[in-house]
Amino acid sequence: MSLENIENAILSLPSHEFERLRRWFFDLDYARWDEQIEQDIAGGKLEALAQEAIAEFEAGHCREL
């Protein structure tokens, strides 16, 4: 199935089915994002950013939100 076919099928959905698809797609997107973040954390890709944030906090360069 081509992307164009998928787009046309989506455009032909009734509004309640489109809403159901939209929620499913967002849930899938968020799950994949969470998975990627977990992989990045496990791989140490965020360690430098974490250390920088901790150093800024310990130096008093923060404020309450």
N, C-alpha and C positions, 0 to 999 in steps of 0.2 A: 504494500500500500504506500503510495507516495505522500509526501507532505501536503501537496495540493489536495489530494483526496481527503486527507484527515481534516484539513482546514475547511473544506466544503461540508464535510459531515458535521463538524462542530457548528458551523454557521446555520445548519438546518435543524439543530436541536431545539426543542421547545424550551422555554425559559427555565422551567423547573429541572430539566435534565442538564441544561447548561450550568446551572448553579451547582448541581451535584458533581459534575465534571470539574468545575472550578475548585470546589473544596477538595476533591480528591487530588487534583494536580498540585495545589498548594501544600497539602499534607505530604505528598511525595517529595516535593521540592525541599520542604523543611527537614524531612527525614534524611535526605541526601546531604543537605548542608550540615546537619548534626554529625553525620557519619564522617564527612570530610574534616570537620573541626576535631573530632576524636582522633582521626588518623594523624592530623597535623600535630596535635598535642603529644600523642604517643611517639611521633617521629622527632620531637624536639623542635619543630619549626617555630613554635611560639615562645620558646624559652627566653630568647633575648628580649622580646617585648615584655614578658612577665617580669624579668629582672629589672628592666628599665622602669616599669611602673612601680615596683616595690621600692626602688631607690628614690624615685620622685616622692613617694609617700613618706618614706623614712626621713627625707630631707625637709619635709614640711611643705612641699609644693603641691598642696591639694586643698580642696575646699569642699564643704558639705553641699550636697545637691538638694 
